[in-house]
């Protein structure tokens, strides 16, 4: 317990330091995820791990009433300019009433949580019956991580430094079943090839013509290119990120 509290305090300090001068990076996988989220029709949605509101702004465009929850006070100072933000420790009880939200959005948060079972229990508690929960996380079976393993690198060394848990499709399906969540939609971005970035116009122009996407890796702060496509299913080998729409069956 002491170690968990220590880690939480460290995470809060790191988050506050980051959000004081920075905003979130809009990852390609999150754009893919957002593309499948239905119109909100004025319903409430909670953005778990909302940061400064990068994803909430997109959800607001989809006609949702946005609420946010984050561990960082600095992030919420910015978030509260666009929505209703609350400080939340996701290892404990969430600061929201039971069955309050029609929808919950938790993109790449669960891998940062020690007490995953409590996290899922709280998602279920605050979500209305038959409400929707959108959840995503990196696929730890992704081929890139398998390649790293050949060179003696394990997942904590190559993923985001704040990741505590590592998930596969099978692990998540078992957890969702345990909490009586029904998977109503699933998708992922298949990544077939990754190339480094060079400050060369011809090189970048060729990759653009071949439909490569350029983005920054959080861990290294370096840009890279990937050849990827959106798929409405999950493949243990090709899927970089696992994305699910769940229905809360109480």
FENURJO-V76169 format. One record per pair of residues at least 6 apart in sequence whose ideal C-beta (glycine too) atoms are under 8 Angstrom apart, sorted by sequence separation. I is the first residue (numbers start at 1). J is the second residue. D is the distance in Angstrom with one decimal. If there is no record, write none. Layout:
# FENURJO-V76169
I&J&D + I&J&D
This chain:
# FENURJO-V76169
47&53&7.6 + 50&56&5.6 + 60&66&5.2 + 70&76&5.7 + 79&85&4.1 + 88&94&5.7 + 110&116&6.3 + 113&119&4.7 + 127&133&5.9 + 148&154&8.0 + 176&182&7.8 + 198&204&7.6 + 216&222&6.9 + 217&223&7.7 + 59&66&5.6 + 88&95&5.6 + 156&163&6.8 + 159&166&7.3 + 176&183&6.2 + 197&204&7.7 + 207&214&7.4 + 216&223&5.3 + 217&224&5.9 + 47&55&5.8 + 68&76&7.0 + 87&95&7.4 + 155&163&7.4 + 215&223&6.9 + 216&224&7.9 + 231&239&7.6 + 234&242&5.8 + 47&56&4.6 + 70&79&6.9 + 76&85&4.1 + 86&95&5.1 + 110&119&6.2 + 148&157&7.6 + 214&223&5.8 + 215&224&7.0 + 56&66&4.5 + 75&85&7.9 + 76&86&7.6 + 86&96&7.3 + 123&133&5.7 + 145&155&6.1 + 148&158&4.9 + 173&183&7.2 + 204&214&7.4 + 214&224&7.4 + 68&79&4.9 + 76&87&6.4 + 155&166&4.9 + 214&225&5.3 + 215&226&7.4 + 47&59&6.6 + 56&68&5.8 + 123&135&7.9 + 195&207&6.9 + 213&225&6.8 + 228&240&7.2 + 53&66&7.8 + 145&158&6.2 + 212&225&4.4 + 213&226&5.7 + 45&59&5.7 + 73&87&6.4 + 144&158&7.9 + 145&159&7.6 + 212&226&6.5 + 213&227&8.0 + 53&68&6.5 + 68&83&5.4 + 70&85&6.7 + 140&155&5.7 + 212&227&5.2 + 213&228&6.4 + 66&82&7.3 + 67&83&6.3 + 68&84&6.9 + 69&85&7.1 + 71&87&7.2 + 211&227&6.8 + 66&83&4.1 + 67&84&4.9 + 68&85&4.0 + 69&86&5.1 + 70&87&7.2 + 71&88&6.8 + 106&123&6.9 + 195&212&7.0 + 197&214&6.5 + 210&227&7.0 + 50&68&3.1 + 66&84&7.3 + 67&85&7.5 + 68&86&7.1 + 69&87&7.7 + 70&88&6.7 + 71&89&6.6 + 207&225&5.1 + 40&59&7.0 + 45&64&4.2 + 47&66&6.3 + 50&69&6.2 + 51&70&6.1 + 67&86&7.4 + 69&88&3.9 + 71&90&7.2 + 90&109&7.0 + 104&123&5.8 + 140&159&7.8 + 193&212&7.9 + 44&64&7.3 + 45&65&6.9 + 47&67&6.9 + 49&69&7.3 + 50&70&5.0 + 34&55&7.3 + 42&63&6.1 + 43&64&6.1 + 44&65&4.8 + 45&66&6.0 + 46&67&4.8 + 47&68&4.8 + 48&69&5.6 + 49&70&5.9 + 51&72&7.4 + 69&90&7.7 + 138&159&6.2 + 37&59&7.2 + 40&62&5.1 + 41&63&6.0 + 42&64&7.8 + 43&65&6.7 + 45&67&6.9 + 46&68&7.3 + 47&69&7.2 + 49&71&7.9 + 60&82&7.1 + 90&112&7.8 + 91&113&6.7 + 104&126&7.1 + 138&160&7.9 + 39&62&5.5 + 40&63&4.4 + 42&65&6.5 + 44&67&6.4 + 46&69&6.3 + 52&75&5.2 + 56&79&7.1 + 60&83&7.3 + 90&113&5.6 + 91&114&5.8 + 104&127&5.4 + 34&58&5.3 + 38&62&7.7 + 39&63&5.5 + 40&64&3.3 + 51&75&4.9 + 91&115&5.0 + 103&127&7.8 + 30&55&6.5 + 34&59&7.8 + 37&62&6.2 + 40&65&7.4 + 50&75&7.2 + 53&78&6.7 + 57&82&6.3 + 69&94&6.8 + 101&126&5.7 + 102&127&8.0 + 110&135&6.5 + 138&163&7.5 + 197&222&7.0 + 50&76&7.8 + 52&78&4.0 + 53&79&4.5 + 56&82&6.4 + 69&95&7.4 + 92&118&7.3 + 99&125&7.8 + 100&126&5.5 + 101&127&5.5 + 102&128&5.7 + 109&135&8.0 + 111&137&5.0 + 140&166&4.1 + 197&223&4.0 + 24&51&4.7 + 52&79&5.5 + 56&83&5.3 + 69&96&7.7 + 91&118&6.6 + 98&125&5.2 + 99&126&7.1 + 101&128&6.6 + 104&131&7.3 + 106&133&7.0 + 107&134&7.2 + 110&137&5.2 + 111&138&6.4 + 140&167&5.9 + 141&168&5.0 + 197&224&5.6 + 23&51&7.2 + 24&52&6.4 + 26&54&6.0 + 51&79&7.1 + 53&81&7.8 + 91&119&7.7 + 94&122&4.6 + 98&126&6.2 + 99&127&7.1 + 100&128&7.5 + 103&131&6.1 + 104&132&7.5 + 106&134&6.9 + 107&135&7.5 + 108&136&5.8 + 109&137&7.9 + 138&166&7.8 + 139&167&7.5 + 140&168&5.7 + 141&169&7.5 + 196&224&6.0 + 197&225&6.1 + 23&52&4.9 + 50&79&5.5 + 53&82&4.9 + 67&96&7.9 + 90&119&5.7 + 93&122&6.4 + 97&126&7.1 + 99&128&4.8 + 102&131&5.1 + 103&132&4.8 + 104&133&4.7 + 105&134&4.8 + 106&135&4.8 + 107&136&4.8 + 108&137&5.9 + 138&167&7.5 + 139&168&6.9 + 195&224&6.8 + 196&225&7.5 + 24&54&4.2 + 53&83&6.2 + 96&126&4.7 + 99&129&6.9 + 101&131&6.4 + 102&132&7.2 + 103&133&7.4 + 104&134&7.0 + 106&136&7.6 + 108&138&7.0 + 137&167&5.1 + 139&169&7.1 + 194&224&5.9 + 195&225&4.6 + 23&54&6.2 + 24&55&7.5 + 94&125&7.5 + 103&134&7.2 + 194&225&7.1 + 195&226&7.6 + 19&51&6.7 + 53&85&7.9 + 90&122&7.6 + 94&126&5.7 + 194&226&5.0 + 19&52&6.2 + 50&83&7.6 + 193&226&6.9 + 194&227&7.9 + 67&101&7.3 + 193&227&4.3 + 50&85&6.3 + 137&172&7.3 + 191&226&5.1 + 192&227&5.0 + 47&83&7.7 + 191&227&7.2 + 192&228&6.7 + 191&228&4.4 + 192&229&7.9 + 190&228&6.0 + 64&103&6.9 + 189&228&4.9 + 190&229&5.4 + 48&88&8.0 + 189&229&7.1 + 190&230&7.9 + 49&90&7.6 + 189&230&5.7 + 190&231&5.2 + 48&90&7.1 + 188&230&7.9 + 189&231&7.4 + 187&230&6.6 + 188&231&5.8 + 187&231&6.4 + 187&232&4.9 + 188&233&7.2 + 190&235&6.4 + 59&105&6.4 + 186&232&7.3 + 187&233&7.1 + 188&234&4.9 + 192&238&6.8 + 144&191&7.5 + 185&232&7.4 + 186&233&6.4 + 187&234&7.5 + 188&235&7.0 + 191&238&6.7 + 111&159&7.8 + 133&181&6.7 + 143&191&8.0 + 186&234&5.4 + 190&238&4.2 + 111&160&7.7 + 116&165&5.9 + 139&188&7.1 + 142&191&7.5 + 190&239&6.2 + 191&240&4.5 + 46&96&7.0 + 55&105&6.7 + 112&162&5.3 + 114&164&5.7 + 144&194&6.6 + 188&238&7.9 + 189&239&7.1 + 190&240&7.6 + 112&163&6.5 + 113&164&6.7 + 114&165&7.7 + 188&239&3.6 + 189&240&5.4 + 55&107&6.3 + 111&163&4.7 + 112&164&6.0 + 113&165&6.6 + 132&184&7.7 + 188&240&6.9 + 189&241&6.0 + 19&72&5.1 + 111&164&6.7 + 188&241&5.9 + 18&72&7.8 + 20&74&5.0 + 111&165&5.3 + 188&242&6.0 + 15&70&7.6 + 19&74&4.1 + 23&78&7.5 + 46&101&4.8 + 110&165&7.0 + 111&166&6.7 + 120&175&6.2 + 124&179&5.4 + 188&243&5.8 + 15&71&5.7 + 16&72&5.2 + 19&75&4.1 + 44&100&6.9 + 45&101&6.6 + 48&104&6.4 + 111&167&6.6 + 120&176&7.9 + 123&179&8.0 + 124&180&7.6 + 186&242&7.7 + 187&243&5.0 + 15&72&3.7 + 16&73&6.2 + 17&74&8.0 + 44&101&5.1 + 45&102&6.9 + 46&103&7.4 + 48&105&6.6 + 49&106&6.8 + 110&167&7.2 + 124&181&7.3 + 186&243&6.6 + 16&74&4.4 + 44&102&5.4 + 45&103&4.1 + 46&104&4.9 + 47&105&5.0 + 48&106&3.9 + 49&107&7.4 + 117&175&7.9 + 120&178&7.9 + 121&179&6.8 + 160&218&5.6 + 161&219&6.6 + 186&244&5.1 + 12&71&5.3 + 15&74&7.2 + 16&75&7.8 + 19&78&7.0 + 43&102&3.9 + 44&103&7.0 + 45&104&6.9 + 46&105&6.9 + 49&108&7.5 + 116&175&7.0 + 120&179&4.9 + 160&219&6.0 + 185&244&7.2 + 186&245&7.3 + 11&71&6.2 + 12&72&6.5 + 15&75&6.6 + 43&103&6.0 + 45&105&5.9 + 49&109&4.0 + 159&219&7.3 + 185&245&3.8 + 12&73&8.0 + 48&109&5.2 + 120&181&7.8 + 158&219&7.6 + 183&244&5.5 + 184&245&5.1 + 183&245&7.3 + 184&246&6.8 + 8&71&7.5 + 40&103&7.0 + 49&112&7.4 + 183&246&6.0 + 184&247&5.0 + 182&246&6.6 + 169&234&5.1 + 181&246&4.1 + 182&247&4.5 + 181&247&6.9 + 169&236&6.2 + 181&248&6.4 + 182&249&5.5 + 37&105&7.6 + 168&236&6.9 + 176&244&7.3 + 180&248&7.9 + 181&249&7.1 + 180&249&5.0 + 169&239&7.7 + 172&242&6.4 + 176&246&6.2 + 180&250&7.1 + 172&244&7.1 + 169&242&5.8 + 33&107&6.0 + 168&242&8.0 + 48&123&7.8 + 167&242&6.8 + 30&107&5.7 + 30&108&7.6 + 29&108&7.9 + 46&126&7.1 + 8&89&6.6 + 27&108&8.0 + 8&91&6.4 + 4&91&6.6 + 146&237&8.0 + 38&132&7.8 + 143&237&5.3 + 139&234&7.6 + 141&236&4.6 + 142&237&7.6 + 143&238&6.7 + 141&237&6.8 + 142&238&7.8 + 144&240&7.6 + 37&134&6.2 + 139&236&7.4 + 142&239&6.6 + 142&240&5.3 + 139&239&4.8 + 11&112&7.5 + 33&134&7.0 + 139&240&6.1 + 138&240&7.1 + 139&241&6.1 + 33&136&5.4 + 138&241&5.7 + 139&242&5.0 + 137&241&7.1 + 138&242&7.4 + 136&241&5.7 + 137&242&5.6 + 30&136&7.7 + 136&242&6.3 + 7&114&7.2 + 29&136&7.1 + 136&243&4.2 + 135&243&7.7 + 136&244&7.1 + 134&243&7.7 + 135&244&5.4 + 4&114&5.4 + 134&244&7.3 + 4&115&7.9 + 134&245&5.7 + 135&246&6.5 + 133&245&7.6 + 134&246&7.6 + 132&245&6.0 + 133&246&4.3 + 132&246&6.9 + 133&247&7.8 + 132&247&6.3 + 133&248&6.2 + 131&247&7.5 + 132&248&7.6 + 130&247&6.0 + 131&248&4.8 + 130&248&6.4 + 129&248&6.3 + 130&249&7.1 + 128&248&7.0 + 129&249&7.5 + 127&248&4.4 + 129&250&4.7 + 124&248&5.9 + 123&248&8.0 + 124&250&7.5 + 108&241&7.6 + 14&162&7.5 + 36&185&6.5 + 11&162&6.5 + 36&187&5.7 + 33&187&7.5 + 32&187&6.8 + 32&188&7.7 + 7&164&7.8 + 32&189&4.9 + 29&189&5.4 + 28&189&6.7 + 28&213&5.4 + 28&215&5.3 + 27&215&6.4 + 25&215&7.8 + 25&216&5.8 + 25&218&6.2 + 35&230&7.0 + 36&232&7.9 + 28&226&7.5 + 32&230&5.0 + 28&228&7.1 + 36&243&7.5 + 33&241&7.6 + 37&245&7.9 + 32&241&7.6 + 36&245&7.1 + 33&243&4.9 + 29&240&6.3 + 32&243&7.1 + 29&241&4.0 + 29&243&7.6
